[in-house]
């Protein structure tokens, strides 16, 4: 009678109904990484500073890119932790593991400027990696840098306007170039993918 599990009964596989999504993800407990990190951190043999995974949201604030499965994965919904909950979690994890390196495992943090302002105001000299789309303003990008974002993977996907329209990215070539320029100016390390072999693309699109 528990949804979301698969069991074997009398040599038959029984798959129960899916669990409903937790709508208020502030209710989630803090992730527990102690089994993974405790031994290496406490016995003096650790030769690296761990990057702590943090989750501000589930789902994508854009959610329209036709090549991406993540919106389907989350049922097309977007749920996020409140800025207050997010900074409490960050303070707890950084204090517990004595690492200021964070990895935001969100699909896309571009729309969460209020959360980044709250993280910035912690003044903890963080080193953050995050994934984002190019749907943010210069001011929002600067706030992320002030919060501690030092490296990003950004959804560039193509430098062809016609392909970007087919992808339903909601951006264009100039915006993608602008994001690269801002990252360079602000000292943010940037990585991105280029997608090719999309149906009906031309040689000009690829080049």
JOSULZI-V976697 format. One line per field, one symbol per residue. ss: DSSP state (2 for helix, 1 for strand, 0 for the rest). burial: b if it has 9 or more other C-alpha atoms within 8 Angstrom, else e. A space follows every 50 residues. Layout:
ss->???
burial->???
//
This chain:
ss->00000111100111100000000022200000022222222200000000 01110011000000000002222000001100222222222222222000 11110000000022222222200000111111000002222222222011 11110010002222222000002222222222222200111001000000 0022220
burial->eeebbeeeeeeeeeebeeeeeeeebeeeeeeeeeeebbebbeeeeeeeee bbebebbbbbbebebeeeebbeebebbbbbbebebbbebbeebbeeeebb bbbbbbbbbbeebebbbbbbeeeeebbbbbbbbbebeeebbbbbbebbbb bbbbbbbbbbbebbbebbbebbbebbeebbebbbeeebbbebeeeeeeee beeebee
//
